[in-house]
Amino acid sequence: MSIKFKKIRGTRDIYGEEFEKLFFIFEKSREIFSKYGYDFILTPAFESKELFEKSTGETTDIVQKEMYVFEDLSGRKLALRPEGTPPVLRAILENNIEIPCKFAYFMNMFRYERPQKGRYREFFQLGAEAVGFKEPYIDLEVLLLAEDLLKNLGIKDYRFEINSVGCISDREKYSKYLRNILKDKINNFCENCKRRYERNPFRIIDCKIDKAKIREIKSLMDFLCDDCRRHHEILINLLEKENFKYVENPLIVRGLDYYTRTAFEIISDRLGAQDALGGGGRYDFLLKDMGGPDSPGIGFAFGVERLMLVMEDIKKKDKALIYVVYVTEKEKDEAIKWVRKIRENNLYADMEWDYRSLKSQMRKANNKGAKWVLIIGEEEIKREKVKLKNMETGEEILTDNPFKFFEK
Ligand code: HAM
């Protein structure tokens, strides 16, 4: 045997225990999000390329280097979504959804990044967007919600790192300062930083390679205007009152263009190099930039695979499988009847559809972790009974009503 096809680098097959975890996260998040008044939304996996260029931002790594871009047969320039915020906002505007509104999503995303632990080319995000709220109270709600999710998933080792990235004019002032102070030094920085120096110097402080070289530099916090500073101070006060655990990290700038004011990341030391479980922040001008009303917004997204990496294994639901075996081909019809009857009673049943020896059927029942085996032979049919074997105790019972044992 030589298999002819393999999955594409950076993609994954999710099954077994991992699938259980993924679905558990989805189900838990539905519960938590509805508690906070968020409705789920699903947007298309591909959108116009321009949507991301104009919102995620033309200078970002995502748009410059990581998007899966293609032309469809009629020449439209499309992109597989690399993130959920622009599509969700597009959907709110296009469907005339009343603002303020709050949406959650669980969607796959695509980024052409170098694959490694916790970093894939197709991955899931669990995210939320709250649109139309200006005051810092929604920032608090979003942070509490993100933490509630982590707690309900049994995740413990995480920390919230919070910053304010100010408004556009704060950032312009800061960029000017950075260009000035780095003028003679930028040649010693990495290629990425050199590129950022011209177009987006603000992002240099996020550089993992040149971290040490910028230690002496003032942070964006020192450049906040009065309104942005006020917003940040109120939020910090609210967090203190709530006893919310966080650290302020002036180096959080986020890799996307649209952020203003509150920006945060949720970090786990259990993850390794890709240590961000999630991230988010405010985007007070994005909706307007997209042709919508002048309404602010805030949101976050968790990387679902990263949540899965730090979660404990979930306890499998006790499925109590009932496996029906038949001694010879002749009893197959009767076995099928039983399988259907058990399923009609909302219990789990299965059988071997292509006949195999009794021994092999019993082995299969055992491998599948069946709790009960229902054995159907010529003798049982004649007596209008079935033989029931308890796989835990080995006990065998002859009965005309196996259902009274299944419930126990
Ligand atoms: P982001 O920081 O680009 O933000 O992504 C959020 C999370 O998605 C990351 O913290 C990480 O856990 C996960 N993630 C990102 N790239 C990968 C990858 N290649 N493989 C696996 N996981 C990955 C956003 O996408 C914003 N849209 C979040 C947001 C919503 N901001 C406001 N609203």
Residues whose N, C-alpha, C, O or C-beta is under 5 A from the ligand:
A	BS01	HAM	E83 G84 T85 R111 E113 G118 R119 Y120 F123 A128 A276 L277 G278 G279 G280 G281 I298 G299 F300 A301 F302 G303 R306
